[in-house]
Amino acid sequence: MSQSEADLDMVMLEGLKKLLADKFDELITTFNSDCAARIGRIADALPDQNFTVICHEAHGVKGSCRNMGVNSLAELCDKMESKARVQDGSDMEQLFAAIEQQFAAASNQLSSLLP
């Protein structure tokens, strides 16, 4: 998997596409905008090490990713959530950079599924 590719569960996404039909496009658009907003709130919380916000937002992104089959991003958010829960600020910036990179890749790949 290259840096520009996300670990997407294409079988899961095809199942969602069949299940949701016309609403699939809306699901992708909502996922992209919701996760972007949550990641933005994590970025705002990092300088002050606001672990409550970081934990909450990482948990939200993780859940959305698991529902969409965006596995690598879900794992990174799980790590960030776990670190925030125990107020471990070490390597948060590097972890956040990886989350941003994976989200960009996932968002691009998901958007390519839109008509």
C-alpha positions as CSV (number, residue, x, y, z in Angstrom):
1,M,0.0,0.0,0.0
2,S,1.5,3.3,-1.0
3,Q,1.2,6.6,0.8
4,S,-1.4,7.7,-1.7
5,E,-3.6,4.6,-1.1
6,A,-5.8,3.7,1.8
7,D,-6.7,0.2,3.0
8,L,-10.3,0.1,1.8
9,D,-12.5,-3.0,2.1
10,M,-13.9,-2.9,-1.4
11,V,-16.2,-5.9,-0.7
12,M,-17.8,-4.0,2.2
13,L,-18.1,-0.9,0.0
14,E,-19.7,-2.8,-2.8
15,G,-22.2,-4.2,-0.3
16,L,-23.0,-0.7,0.9
17,K,-23.4,0.4,-2.6
18,K,-25.9,-2.3,-3.4
19,L,-27.7,-1.8,-0.1
20,L,-27.9,2.0,-0.3
21,A,-28.3,2.4,-4.1
22,D,-28.9,6.1,-4.7
23,K,-27.9,7.0,-1.1
24,F,-24.3,5.6,-1.5
25,D,-23.0,8.9,-3.0
26,E,-24.5,10.8,0.0
27,L,-22.8,8.3,2.4
28,I,-19.4,9.0,0.9
29,T,-19.9,12.8,0.9
30,T,-21.1,12.7,4.5
31,F,-18.2,10.5,5.5
32,N,-15.6,12.8,3.9
33,S,-17.1,16.0,5.4
34,D,-17.7,14.6,8.9
35,C,-14.2,13.0,9.1
36,A,-12.6,16.2,7.8
37,A,-14.4,18.2,10.5
38,R,-13.4,15.8,13.2
39,I,-9.8,15.7,12.1
40,G,-9.8,19.5,12.1
41,R,-11.0,19.4,15.7
42,I,-8.2,17.0,16.6
43,A,-5.7,19.4,15.0
44,D,-7.1,22.3,17.1
45,A,-6.9,20.2,20.3
46,L,-3.3,18.9,19.8
47,P,-1.3,22.0,20.7
48,D,-3.1,22.2,24.1
49,Q,-3.1,18.4,24.5
50,N,-6.9,18.5,25.1
51,F,-7.1,14.7,25.5
52,T,-10.9,14.8,26.0
53,V,-11.5,16.3,22.6
54,I,-8.8,14.2,20.9
55,C,-10.2,11.0,22.4
56,H,-13.8,11.9,21.4
57,E,-13.0,12.9,17.9
58,A,-10.6,10.0,17.2
59,H,-13.3,7.7,18.5
60,G,-15.8,9.2,16.0
61,V,-13.5,8.9,13.1
62,K,-12.6,5.4,14.0
63,G,-16.3,4.4,14.1
64,S,-17.0,6.0,10.8
65,C,-14.0,4.3,9.2
66,R,-15.0,0.9,10.5
67,N,-18.5,1.4,9.1
68,M,-17.1,2.3,5.7
69,G,-14.3,-0.3,5.5
70,V,-11.5,2.3,5.8
71,N,-9.3,-0.1,7.9
72,S,-5.9,1.6,8.1
73,L,-7.4,4.9,9.2
74,A,-9.6,3.2,11.8
75,E,-6.4,1.6,13.3
76,L,-4.6,4.9,13.4
77,C,-7.5,6.5,15.1
78,D,-7.8,3.6,17.6
79,K,-4.1,4.2,18.5
80,M,-4.7,8.0,19.0
81,E,-7.9,7.4,21.0
82,S,-6.0,4.9,23.3
83,K,-3.1,7.4,23.8
84,A,-5.5,10.2,24.5
85,R,-7.5,8.1,27.0
86,V,-4.4,7.6,29.1
87,Q,-3.2,11.2,28.4
88,D,-0.1,10.1,26.6
89,G,1.0,12.9,24.4
90,S,4.1,11.2,23.1
91,D,4.3,10.9,19.3
92,M,0.8,12.5,18.9
93,E,2.0,14.8,16.2
94,Q,3.5,12.0,14.1
95,L,0.4,9.9,14.6
96,F,-1.8,12.8,13.6
97,A,0.3,13.3,10.5
98,A,-0.3,9.7,9.6
99,I,-4.0,10.1,10.2
100,E,-4.1,13.2,7.9
101,Q,-2.2,11.3,5.2
102,Q,-4.5,8.3,5.4
103,F,-7.6,10.4,5.4
104,A,-6.5,12.2,2.3
105,A,-5.8,8.9,0.5
106,A,-9.1,7.4,1.7
107,S,-11.1,10.5,0.8
108,N,-9.6,10.5,-2.7
109,Q,-10.3,6.8,-3.2
110,L,-13.9,7.1,-2.0
111,S,-14.5,10.2,-4.0
112,S,-13.4,8.3,-7.1
113,L,-16.3,5.9,-6.6
114,L,-18.7,8.8,-7.1
115,P,-20.3,9.3,-10.5
